[in-house]
Amino acid sequence: MFENLKSKNNAEKPAETTGGSVNIIGAGTSIEGEVKSTGDIRIDGHILGSVITKAKVVVGSTGVVEGDIIGQNADISGTVKGKTTVSEMLF
């Protein structure tokens, strides 16, 4: 009985998505080093290093990235001092 329910539940689960979490680097926060994630990243602070994600990168109006950005999508309102590489859309 329980085995049957278990296999049914596993079959109904959707495939793993790349945008599983949302990460926020707030204004007034500084990070030095490479930032990697499988979910979305919003940057309102300052990053000295690369940002790599399989999802979307948003650089808010107060955000600064001194390094490369690699992601699926990017929405840039702040400052990026580096190369931005996206596989879908750049806003």
N, C-alpha and C positions, 0 to 999 in steps of 0.2 A: 504494500500500500504506500509506504513512504518513499520507496524507490521510484515509483511511478510519478509521484508529485515532484520529486527532486528533478527528474529528467524533464518534466514539463516546464518547470520554472527556468531551467537552464536554456531550454529551447526558445523561450519567450524573451530573453534578455537581448537588448540591441547590441550590435557590435560596439566595441570600445571607440569612443569619439576622441578627437584630439583636443577639444575645448572643454576638458573636464573640470577645470577650476579657473578662478579669476584671481590674479595676483595684483596687488596695488602697492606701488612705491610712492608714498605720499610726499607732498611738498615739505621741505625741510629735512628730508632723508637723503643721505649720500651713501652710495655703495661703490666700492672699488673692487673690480674683478668681473668675471664672466657670469652672466645670469642666464640660466637654462630652465625651460619649463615646457610642459606639454599643453598647458592651458593658456588662456589669454593673459596678457600683462598690460597694466596701465601704469605709466610713469609720469608722475607729477613732481618728482624729486630730481636728483642728479645721479647719473651712473657713469663711472669712469671704467669702461670696458664694454665688451660685446653683449648683446641681448639676442638670445636664440630661442625660438619657440616654434612649435608645430601649429600654432593657432595665430591669433591676432595680437599685434603690438599697437598700443595707443600711447602717443607721447602728447600729454596735455600741454596747454599754453605755458605752464611754468616748468615743464619737463626739459631736461637736458641729457642727451646721451653723447658721450665722447667715446665713440667706438662704432662698430658695425652693428646693424640690425638685420636679422634673418628671421623670416616668418612666412606664414601663409598670406596674411593681410597686414597692412599697416595704415594707421591714421595718424598723421604727423601735424601737430599744431605748434609744438615747441621747437627746440633746437636739436639738430643731429649733426655731429661733426664726425662723419664716417660714411661708409657705404651702406645703402639700404637695399636688401634683396628680398623680394616677395614672389611667391608662386602664383598668387591670384590678383588681388587688388591693392593699389596704393592710393590713399586718399590724401 
